[in-house]
Amino acid sequence: AAMAQKDLPLADRLWREVLERSPRNVDGYRGMALVSLWSGDVEAALESLEQGLALRADDEELLRLRAEALTAGNRLREAADQLALLPTDTVRANLQLGRLHQRMGEMEEAKQWYRKGLEIAPDNRWLGLYLANRLAADAPGAAS
């Protein structure tokens, strides 16, 4: 309930209690990472994620959350590299990768990820919008 209501001090206290009782609880580290990320403490989020990944290195949710934390910390290349290692068969993955490459100024890569996402979900409005914006920006006579 504390997480759903974003009562961060309470959520922080509760996750710490979980980890005190069960230091190998991967969900505890995930919860601590979310609380830290929502609080703007990227380094604490990454530390919690590393502890969780030390227990379950192949946890896709932790790895995706790590990429989100890296993005929040403006470590875009690391985030893109992290996401590219995970399955890219979802709209979410392709949208995230497209947006990361766009933020890094890698427009061709961004368009490739948006197109790949549209192969999965041809009617996805967000992928279509991002791709259309990129194509319009690349059109002759477009403002830079």
ABEGO torsion letter per residue (X at the ends): XAAAAGBAAAAAAAAAAAAAABAABAAAAAAAAAAAAAAGBAAAAAAAAAAAAAABAABAAAAAAAAAAAAAAGBAAAAAAAAAABBAABAAAAAAAAAAAAAAGBAAAAAAAAAAAAAABAABAAAAAAAAAAAAAABBGBBX
